[in-house]
Amino acid sequence: MARRKQVVDETTARVRNLIALDAANIMRRLEARRSEMFVLFSRLRSREPMLSTLSTRYASATFHDLMHLPVREQSVVDHFYECLDALRWYFTYTEDMPSTAQQTFNTLHRRLEEAHRKLVATLGPPASPDGVTVVEGEVLRREDKALT
């Protein structure tokens, strides 16, 4: 029985890591290509740079794969991919001019960033290739004490 639980725990950890990797790669690409996407959209009138940036490597994840996650984690993952889908849908069908598309992108991107923060907080960050866990942090409030 202990062996079966260990296999289930390992499967769950693998599913979490693949989702975290996919989400981190999407967010990294968005940040790296953000300004160039709109330059290309404006110049070429092509949606391809935006859509390829939003592509997911693990589009073949199945219901069977995701059922290994606890219910709360499933909901957080679903919310992230719903926000991603909203961006993808917008870029697939928009007829907006580049400046309007960029404004809409900013709004949808903020939602995706928040969903990503929740995803990382819930699933944890992806494991790095060298096995070291990478932790991202941000100073929320800093209280300076006067030296006496």
KEKE-3310 file (N, C-alpha, C; in steps of 0.2 Angstrom, whole numbers, plus 5000, padded with zeros to 4 digits):
npx = (5004:5010:5019:5011:5005:5016:5019:5008:5010:5022:5018:5008:5017:5025:5015:5011:5024:5026:5015:5018:5031:5026:5018:5027:5036:5027:5024:5037:5040:5030:5034:5047:5044:5035:5035:5040:5030:5019:5025:5028:5015:5009:5017:5017:5004:5000:4994:5002:5014:5010:5001:5010:5018:5009:5008:5006:5016:5012:4999:4992:4988:4978:4961:4963:4976:4976:4968:4975:4979:4974:4958:4957:4969:4967:4957:4964:4974:4965:4959:4971:4973:4961:4962:4973:4968:4958:4967:4972:4961:4957:4968:4967:4955:4954:4950:4955:4965:4983:4987:4975:4974:4986:4982:4971:4978:4986:4977:4972:4984:4988:4978:4982:4994:4991:4984:4994:5003:4995:4994:5008:5010:5001:5004:5018:5035:5042:5053:5071:5082:5094:5090:5088:5077:5069:5066:5055:5054:5047:5048:5037:5034:5044:5051:5060:5071:5076:5093:5099)
npy = (4994:5006:5008:5010:5023:5030:5030:5037:5049:5053:5054:5064:5075:5075:5079:5092:5098:5098:5106:5118:5121:5123:5134:5144:5145:5150:5163:5168:5169:5178:5190:5192:5194:5203:5218:5217:5208:5217:5226:5218:5214:5226:5230:5218:5214:5202:5189:5179:5180:5183:5173:5162:5164:5162:5149:5132:5119:5108:5103:5092:5087:5076:5073:5062:5064:5076:5073:5068:5079:5088:5094:5108:5113:5109:5118:5130:5128:5127:5140:5148:5143:5146:5160:5161:5156:5166:5177:5170:5168:5181:5187:5178:5182:5196:5211:5223:5238:5240:5248:5248:5234:5232:5238:5231:5219:5222:5223:5209:5202:5206:5200:5187:5186:5187:5176:5167:5169:5164:5151:5147:5149:5139:5127:5127:5132:5128:5114:5116:5113:5108:5102:5111:5120:5135:5150:5163:5180:5194:5210:5215:5225:5236:5239:5252:5254:5267:5271:5270)
npz = (5000:5004:4994:4982:4986:4986:4972:4967:4973:4967:4954:4954:4958:4947:4937:4943:4941:4927:4923:4930:4923:4910:4912:4917:4906:4896:4902:4903:4889:4885:4892:4886:4873:4872:4867:4854:4848:4845:4837:4826:4823:4819:4808:4800:4800:4805:4815:4820:4827:4840:4843:4843:4853:4864:4864:4870:4877:4882:4877:4876:4888:4898:4904:4913:4916:4924:4934:4945:4952:4967:4971:4973:4967:4954:4951:4951:4941:4930:4930:4927:4914:4908:4908:4899:4888:4885:4881:4870:4862:4859:4852:4841:4834:4834:4827:4830:4830:4831:4842:4850:4852:4859:4871:4876:4877:4888:4899:4899:4900:4913:4921:4918:4923:4937:4939:4936:4947:4957:4953:4955:4968:4973:4967:4967:4962:4946:4945:4943:4929:4935:4946:4957:4966:4961:4968:4967:4973:4981:4987:4998:5008:5017:5031:5038:5051:5061:5065:5081)
capx = (5000:5014:5022:5006:5005:5023:5019:5003:5013:5027:5014:5006:5022:5026:5010:5012:5030:5025:5011:5022:5035:5023:5015:5033:5038:5022:5025:5044:5040:5026:5038:5053:5042:5029:5035:5041:5024:5015:5028:5026:5007:5008:5020:5015:4997:5000:4993:5006:5019:5006:4998:5015:5020:5005:5007:5008:5019:5008:4992:4989:4987:4971:4958:4966:4982:4974:4964:4980:4979:4969:4952:4959:4974:4964:4953:4969:4976:4960:4959:4976:4972:4956:4965:4978:4963:4955:4972:4973:4955:4957:4972:4965:4949:4953:4951:4957:4971:4988:4987:4970:4976:4991:4979:4968:4983:4989:4972:4972:4990:4988:4974:4986:5000:4988:4982:5001:5005:4991:4997:5014:5008:4997:5008:5025:5038:5045:5060:5076:5086:5099:5087:5088:5071:5070:5061:5055:5052:5046:5047:5030:5034:5050:5051:5067:5072:5081:5098:5100)
capy = (5000:5012:5009:5013:5030:5034:5031:5042:5056:5055:5056:5071:5079:5076:5083:5099:5101:5100:5112:5124:5122:5126:5141:5148:5146:5155:5169:5171:5171:5184:5195:5193:5196:5208:5224:5214:5206:5222:5229:5214:5214:5232:5230:5213:5213:5195:5187:5173:5181:5183:5166:5157:5166:5159:5141:5128:5113:5102:5104:5085:5084:5074:5073:5057:5066:5081:5070:5067:5084:5089:5098:5115:5113:5108:5124:5135:5127:5128:5147:5150:5141:5150:5167:5161:5155:5173:5180:5167:5170:5188:5187:5174:5185:5203:5216:5229:5241:5238:5251:5245:5227:5232:5240:5225:5214:5224:5221:5202:5200:5207:5194:5181:5187:5186:5168:5163:5170:5159:5144:5146:5149:5133:5121:5128:5134:5122:5112:5118:5107:5105:5100:5116:5124:5142:5154:5170:5184:5201:5214:5218:5231:5236:5244:5254:5256:5272:5269:5275)
capz = (5000:5004:4987:4978:4988:4983:4965:4966:4975:4962:4948:4956:4958:4940:4934:4945:4938:4920:4922:4932:4918:4904:4914:4917:4899:4893:4905:4901:4882:4884:4894:4882:4866:4872:4863:4847:4846:4843:4831:4820:4822:4816:4802:4795:4801:4806:4822:4822:4833:4847:4845:4844:4860:4869:4863:4876:4875:4885:4875:4876:4895:4898:4910:4917:4919:4928:4940:4950:4957:4972:4968:4973:4962:4948:4950:4950:4935:4926:4930:4923:4907:4905:4906:4893:4882:4884:4877:4863:4858:4857:4847:4835:4831:4835:4821:4833:4827:4835:4849:4854:4854:4865:4878:4878:4879:4895:4903:4899:4903:4921:4923:4917:4928:4944:4939:4937:4954:4961:4951:4958:4975:4974:4964:4968:4955:4942:4946:4938:4926:4939:4952:4962:4966:4960:4972:4966:4979:4980:4994:4999:5013:5020:5037:5040:5058:5062:5069:5087)
cpx = (5004:5018:5017:5005:5011:5022:5014:5006:5018:5023:5011:5011:5025:5021:5010:5018:5029:5020:5014:5027:5032:5021:5021:5036:5034:5024:5032:5043:5036:5030:5044:5050:5037:5029:5036:5034:5020:5018:5027:5019:5006:5011:5018:5007:4995:4999:4998:5011:5016:5004:5004:5018:5016:5004:5009:5011:5016:5001:4988:4988:4979:4968:4961:4972:4981:4971:4968:4981:4973:4964:4954:4964:4971:4960:4958:4972:4971:4959:4965:4975:4966:4958:4969:4973:4960:4960:4972:4967:4955:4962:4971:4960:4949:4954:4953:4964:4977:4988:4981:4971:4981:4987:4975:4972:4985:4984:4972:4978:4990:4984:4978:4991:4997:4987:4989:5003:5001:4993:5003:5014:5005:5001:5015:5028:5041:5052:5065:5079:5091:5097:5086:5081:5072:5064:5061:5052:5051:5045:5041:5030:5041:5050:5058:5067:5077:5086:5099:5107)
cpy = (5006:5013:5012:5021:5034:5035:5036:5049:5058:5057:5063:5076:5081:5081:5091:5102:5103:5106:5119:5126:5126:5133:5146:5150:5151:5162:5172:5173:5177:5190:5197:5196:5201:5214:5222:5212:5211:5226:5225:5214:5220:5232:5224:5211:5205:5194:5182:5174:5181:5176:5161:5158:5163:5152:5138:5121:5107:5102:5097:5082:5082:5074:5068:5060:5071:5079:5068:5073:5085:5094:5106:5117:5113:5115:5130:5134:5129:5136:5150:5149:5145:5157:5167:5160:5162:5177:5177:5168:5177:5189:5184:5178:5192:5206:5223:5232:5239:5241:5249:5238:5227:5234:5234:5219:5215:5222:5213:5199:5201:5202:5188:5180:5185:5178:5164:5164:5165:5152:5143:5145:5142:5127:5121:5130:5127:5120:5114:5112:5104:5103:5105:5119:5131:5145:5161:5174:5191:5205:5217:5225:5230:5241:5246:5257:5261:5269:5273:5274)
cpz = (5000:4997:4982:4980:4985:4976:4963:4968:4970:4955:4949:4956:4951:4936:4936:4942:4931:4919:4924:4927:4912:4906:4914:4910:4895:4896:4903:4893:4881:4886:4889:4875:4866:4868:4856:4844:4842:4837:4825:4818:4817:4809:4797:4795:4802:4814:4825:4827:4840:4848:4846:4851:4865:4868:4869:4874:4877:4883:4876:4883:4895:4904:4915:4920:4925:4935:4946:4955:4961:4969:4968:4968:4955:4946:4948:4943:4929:4925:4926:4916:4904:4904:4900:4887:4880:4879:4870:4859:4855:4851:4840:4831:4831:4828:4824:4830:4833:4842:4853:4856:4859:4871:4880:4880:4886:4900:4904:4902:4911:4924:4923:4922:4935:4944:4939:4944:4958:4960:4955:4965:4977:4973:4966:4961:4952:4945:4941:4935:4930:4946:4958:4961:4966:4964:4969:4971:4977:4986:4994:5003:5016:5025:5039:5047:5058:5067:5075:5090)
residu = (MET:ALA:ARG:ARG:LYS:GLN:VAL:VAL:ASP:GLU:THR:THR:ALA:ARG:VAL:ARG:ASN:LEU:ILE:ALA:LEU:ASP:ALA:ALA:ASN:ILE:MET:ARG:ARG:LEU:GLU:ALA:ARG:ARG:SER:GLU:MET:PHE:VAL:LEU:PHE:SER:ARG:LEU:ARG:SER:ARG:GLU:PRO:MET:LEU:SER:THR:LEU:SER:THR:ARG:TYR:ALA:SER:ALA:THR:PHE:HIS:ASP:LEU:MET:HIS:LEU:PRO:VAL:ARG:GLU:GLN:SER:VAL:VAL:ASP:HIS:PHE:TYR:GLU:CYS:LEU:ASP:ALA:LEU:ARG:TRP:TYR:PHE:THR:TYR:THR:GLU:ASP:MET:PRO:SER:THR:ALA:GLN:GLN:THR:PHE:ASN:THR:LEU:HIS:ARG:ARG:LEU:GLU:GLU:ALA:HIS:ARG:LYS:LEU:VAL:ALA:THR:LEU:GLY:PRO:PRO:ALA:SER:PRO:ASP:GLY:VAL:THR:VAL:VAL:GLU:GLY:GLU:VAL:LEU:ARG:ARG:GLU:ASP:LYS:ALA:LEU:THR)
# end
